Amino acid sequence: MTKRGTPGCPRYCNNCKLDCTCEQCGYCHSCQTSTAYSAGGTNHLWRHNCTGPDPAKAKTDHVPSVGKFLRETSDRFAQYCVSEVYTIKIGEDKKYFIHSEALRQTSPVMKKHIELEMKEKTSKTIEFKDIVDNDVAFTLFIQFSYFGTYGYDDSEKEDALHVHALVYVFAEKFEVLELKSLALKKATSLCSKAITNTSATSLIKVLQFILPETIPIIYNSTYDPNTGKYPSTITESADKDAISISTTSRDGFRMLLAKFAAHNIDSLRRNESFMSVLQDQPAFSADVLLFTGASTGFKTDGKGCLEF
């Protein structure tokens, strides 16, 4: 019998090339964008709900990342699932159970904690109570540990920028550089979409609303010795035959928030919460001044990083 999701299936979807069309509704549920659709327990079979949004109106140019997760991580799962399960406590009342190998392979800090627990032969329980040890961030860290990415891409979620910031500072503390970079790229994409898409007026309002809550997370939990300095400077020599480019290392998420705020300063100055943050966060205020009135625009490079 031909497995579902393989080219041999008579209903194979040539659009996403990940699934077959549904026998009930005739549409490919792997192409759907609604959370009403979710991946099943195997790589070739999908559990779905045909009472979800009208498939004819759904976007078919996007493959849900969950489908990619399940199809690209079988070897990783096999390695992780034979390792011991550890209990991770976040704060006072949150407990998570995760394979030790998933933690060891993802975070050098987690690896040290596990090796210490193994050496002391204690209860296989690790507890974190720091302010950046947020349960939302840890949940997404677990996703990243198993799948190599995390799913919080919906720009309609009002707290998306806030959540990406939580993941960013969590990843910095636990030295998960790929996760830190991913969180920044997701946040950059969100801000870029709000600015460059003229029809995204509701999105930009949401981001401006959540911005005052996001700024302290980044500026209180990241280290940047070059506050108030532009990340790169281009100067011409006296004879104009040579160009010198000096680069100053700056925290990426700080620069993103400062540039986004500067780009929207006319509307943000009417936001009392934002003005309060300007007073409480002098480092942020100094960074905003770097981009206020600048004509560089809000551009990203081919890798999803902010250009200066």
C-alpha positions as CSV (number, residue, x, y, z in Angstrom):
1,M,0.0,0.0,0.0
2,T,1.4,3.4,-1.0
3,K,2.0,5.7,2.0
4,R,0.2,9.0,2.2
5,G,2.5,11.9,1.4
6,T,4.6,10.0,-1.1
7,P,4.7,10.7,-4.9
8,G,3.2,7.2,-5.5
9,C,-0.1,8.3,-3.8
10,P,-2.8,9.0,-6.5
11,R,-3.8,12.1,-4.5
12,Y,-0.2,13.4,-4.0
13,C,-0.1,17.2,-3.5
14,N,2.2,18.8,-6.0
15,N,1.9,22.1,-4.3
16,C,3.6,21.4,-0.9
17,K,5.0,17.9,-1.8
18,L,4.4,16.9,1.8
19,D,1.0,15.3,1.8
20,C,-1.9,14.1,-0.2
21,T,-5.3,15.6,-0.7
22,C,-8.0,14.7,1.8
23,E,-10.5,12.0,0.8
24,Q,-13.3,14.0,2.7
25,C,-12.9,17.5,1.4
26,G,-10.5,17.1,-1.6
27,Y,-8.0,19.7,-0.3
28,C,-4.5,19.2,1.1
29,H,-4.4,20.0,4.8
30,S,-0.7,20.4,4.8
31,C,-1.2,23.5,2.8
32,Q,-3.6,25.0,5.3
33,T,-2.6,27.9,7.5
34,S,-5.2,27.5,10.2
35,T,-4.5,26.0,13.6
36,A,-7.6,23.9,13.1
37,Y,-5.2,21.6,11.2
38,S,-2.5,19.7,13.0
39,A,0.0,17.0,12.2
40,G,-0.7,13.4,13.2
41,G,1.5,11.0,15.0
42,T,3.4,9.7,11.9
43,N,5.3,11.2,9.0
44,H,2.8,10.1,6.4
45,L,-0.6,10.6,8.0
46,W,-2.4,13.8,8.9
47,R,-5.2,14.2,11.5
48,H,-7.4,17.1,10.4
49,N,-10.7,18.9,10.9
50,C,-12.8,19.4,7.7
51,T,-15.0,21.8,9.7
52,G,-12.3,24.4,9.8
53,P,-12.0,27.6,7.6
54,D,-13.1,27.3,4.0
55,P,-10.2,25.6,2.2
56,A,-10.9,27.6,-0.9
57,K,-10.0,30.8,0.9
58,A,-7.0,29.4,2.7
59,K,-3.5,30.4,1.6
60,T,-1.9,27.5,-0.3
61,D,1.5,29.1,-0.8
62,H,2.6,28.3,2.8
63,V,3.6,24.9,4.2
64,P,3.0,24.8,8.0
65,S,6.3,24.5,9.7
66,V,5.0,21.7,11.9
67,G,4.9,19.5,8.7
68,K,8.6,20.2,8.1
69,F,9.4,19.5,11.7
70,L,8.0,16.0,11.6
71,R,9.6,15.1,8.4
72,E,13.1,16.4,9.1
73,T,13.8,15.2,12.7
74,S,13.3,11.5,12.8
75,D,17.0,10.8,13.4
76,R,17.1,13.4,16.1
77,F,14.1,11.9,17.8
78,A,15.6,8.4,17.8
79,Q,18.7,9.7,19.5
80,Y,16.8,11.7,22.1
81,C,14.1,9.2,23.0
82,V,16.6,6.6,24.3
83,S,18.0,9.1,26.8
84,E,16.8,9.7,30.4
85,V,13.9,12.1,31.1
86,Y,14.6,15.0,33.4
87,T,12.2,17.2,35.3
88,I,12.7,20.9,34.7
89,K,11.0,23.3,37.2
90,I,10.4,26.9,36.1
91,G,9.4,29.3,38.8
92,E,7.2,27.9,41.6
93,D,4.6,25.8,39.9
94,K,5.7,24.9,36.3
95,K,7.1,21.4,35.6
96,Y,8.4,20.1,32.3
97,F,9.6,16.6,31.3
98,I,12.2,16.5,28.6
99,H,14.9,14.0,27.4
100,S,18.3,14.7,28.7
101,E,20.0,14.4,25.3
102,A,17.7,17.1,23.9
103,L,18.9,19.4,26.6
104,R,22.6,18.4,26.3
105,Q,22.7,18.8,22.5
106,T,21.0,22.2,22.5
107,S,22.4,24.2,25.4
108,P,26.0,24.1,26.9
109,V,24.5,25.5,30.1
110,M,21.9,22.8,30.3
111,K,24.6,20.2,29.6
112,K,26.6,21.4,32.6
113,H,23.5,21.1,34.8
114,I,22.8,17.6,33.6
115,E,26.4,16.4,34.1
116,L,26.4,17.8,37.6
117,E,23.1,16.0,38.4
118,M,24.5,12.8,37.0
119,K,27.7,13.2,39.0
120,E,25.9,13.8,42.2
121,K,23.2,11.1,41.4
122,T,20.4,13.3,42.6
123,S,16.7,13.4,41.6
124,K,17.1,14.2,37.9
125,T,15.4,17.5,38.6
126,I,16.7,20.9,37.5
127,E,15.2,24.1,38.9
128,F,15.4,27.6,37.5
129,K,14.0,30.7,39.2
130,D,15.8,33.6,37.4
131,I,13.6,36.3,35.9
132,V,14.5,35.2,32.4
133,D,13.5,31.6,33.1
134,N,10.0,32.3,31.7
135,D,7.7,29.3,31.2
136,V,6.6,30.6,27.8
137,A,10.2,30.9,26.6
138,F,11.0,27.5,28.0
139,T,8.1,25.9,26.1
140,L,9.4,27.3,22.9
141,F,13.0,26.3,23.9
142,I,11.7,22.7,24.1
143,Q,10.2,23.0,20.6
144,F,13.6,24.2,19.4
145,S,15.4,21.4,21.2
146,Y,13.5,18.7,19.4
147,F,12.7,20.4,16.1
148,G,15.4,22.9,15.4
149,T,12.9,25.8,15.3
150,Y,9.8,27.0,17.1
151,G,6.3,27.9,16.0
152,Y,5.2,31.3,17.0
153,D,4.9,33.0,13.7
154,D,1.4,34.3,13.7
155,S,1.5,38.0,13.3
156,E,-2.0,38.2,14.7
157,K,-0.9,37.2,18.1
158,E,-0.7,40.4,20.1
159,D,2.2,39.3,22.2
160,A,4.4,37.9,19.4
161,L,7.1,40.6,19.7
162,H,7.1,40.2,23.4
163,V,7.4,36.4,23.2
164,H,10.3,36.6,20.7
165,A,12.1,38.9,23.2
166,L,11.5,36.4,26.0
167,V,13.0,33.6,23.9
168,Y,15.9,35.8,22.9
169,V,17.0,36.6,26.5
170,F,16.4,33.0,27.5
171,A,18.6,31.8,24.7
172,E,21.3,34.2,25.6
173,K,21.4,33.0,29.2
174,F,21.5,29.4,28.2
175,E,24.0,30.0,25.3
176,V,21.7,28.7,22.6
177,L,23.1,30.9,19.8
178,E,21.0,29.5,17.0
179,L,17.8,30.0,19.0
180,K,18.8,33.5,19.9
181,S,19.4,34.3,16.2
182,L,16.1,32.7,15.2
183,A,14.1,34.7,17.8
184,L,15.7,37.9,16.5
185,K,14.9,37.0,12.9
186,K,11.3,36.3,13.7
187,A,11.0,39.6,15.6
188,T,12.7,41.5,12.7
189,S,10.4,39.9,10.2
190,L,7.4,41.0,12.3
191,C,8.5,44.6,12.6
192,S,9.5,44.7,8.9
193,K,6.1,43.4,7.8
194,A,4.4,46.1,9.9
195,I,6.5,48.9,8.3
196,T,6.8,47.8,4.7
197,N,3.3,46.5,4.2
198,T,1.0,49.5,3.8
199,S,-2.1,47.4,4.6
200,A,-0.7,46.2,7.9
201,T,-2.0,49.1,9.9
202,S,-3.5,46.9,12.6
203,L,-0.2,45.0,13.0
204,I,1.8,48.2,13.5
205,K,-0.7,49.3,16.2
206,V,-0.4,46.0,18.0
207,L,3.4,46.3,17.9
208,Q,3.3,49.8,19.2
209,F,1.1,48.7,22.0
210,I,3.3,45.8,23.1
211,L,6.6,47.7,22.6
212,P,6.7,49.3,26.1
213,E,6.5,45.9,27.7
214,T,9.1,44.4,25.4
215,I,11.8,47.1,25.8
216,P,12.6,46.4,29.5
217,I,12.9,42.7,28.8
218,I,15.7,43.3,26.3
219,Y,17.4,46.2,27.9
220,N,17.4,44.7,31.4
221,S,18.5,41.3,30.4
222,T,21.1,41.9,27.7
223,Y,24.6,43.4,27.8
224,D,25.8,46.0,25.4
225,P,28.8,48.2,26.2
226,N,28.3,50.4,23.2
227,T,25.0,52.1,24.0
228,G,24.4,55.2,21.9
229,K,26.9,54.1,19.2
230,Y,25.9,53.4,15.7
231,P,26.6,49.8,14.7
232,S,28.6,50.8,11.6
233,T,30.1,54.0,10.2
234,I,31.3,54.7,6.7
235,T,33.8,57.5,6.2
236,E,35.6,58.9,3.1
237,S,39.3,59.8,3.1
238,A,40.5,63.3,2.3
239,D,41.3,62.4,-1.3
240,K,38.0,60.5,-1.7
241,D,39.9,57.5,-3.1
242,A,39.4,55.3,-0.1
243,I,36.4,54.4,2.1
244,S,36.8,53.3,5.7
245,I,34.1,51.1,7.3
246,S,34.2,50.7,11.1
247,T,31.8,48.3,12.8
248,T,30.7,48.6,16.4
249,S,29.3,45.5,18.0
250,R,25.7,46.1,19.1
251,D,23.0,43.8,20.5
252,G,20.7,43.0,17.6
253,F,17.4,43.0,19.5
254,R,18.3,46.4,21.1
255,M,18.9,47.8,17.6
256,L,15.7,46.4,16.3
257,L,13.5,47.9,19.0
258,A,15.3,51.3,18.8
259,K,15.0,51.5,15.0
260,F,11.4,50.4,15.0
261,A,10.6,53.0,17.7
262,A,12.4,55.8,15.8
263,H,10.5,54.9,12.7
264,N,7.2,55.3,14.5
265,I,8.2,58.0,16.9
266,D,5.4,60.4,15.8
267,S,2.7,58.1,17.0
268,L,4.6,56.6,19.9
269,R,5.2,59.9,21.6
270,R,1.5,60.0,22.2
271,N,1.7,56.7,24.0
272,E,2.1,57.3,27.8
273,S,3.6,53.9,28.5
274,F,6.2,54.4,25.8
275,M,7.1,57.8,27.1
276,S,7.5,56.3,30.6
277,V,9.9,53.7,29.2
278,L,12.0,56.4,27.6
279,Q,12.4,57.9,31.1
280,D,13.2,54.6,32.8
281,Q,15.5,53.2,30.1
282,P,18.1,55.9,29.3
283,A,20.1,53.3,27.2
284,F,17.1,52.8,25.0
285,S,16.5,56.5,24.7
286,A,20.1,57.0,23.5
287,D,19.7,54.2,20.9
288,V,16.5,55.7,19.6
289,L,18.2,59.0,19.0
290,L,20.6,57.1,16.6
291,F,17.8,56.5,14.2
292,T,15.5,59.4,14.8
293,G,15.3,61.4,11.6
294,A,17.6,59.0,9.7
295,S,16.8,58.3,6.1
296,T,18.2,54.7,6.1
297,G,14.7,53.2,6.1
298,F,13.8,49.8,7.6
299,K,15.5,47.1,5.4
300,T,16.6,43.6,6.0
301,D,19.2,41.6,4.2
302,G,18.8,38.2,2.5
303,K,19.2,36.4,5.8
304,G,16.4,38.2,7.6
305,C,18.7,40.5,9.6
306,L,18.3,44.3,9.9
307,E,20.5,46.5,7.7
308,F,22.1,49.7,9.0
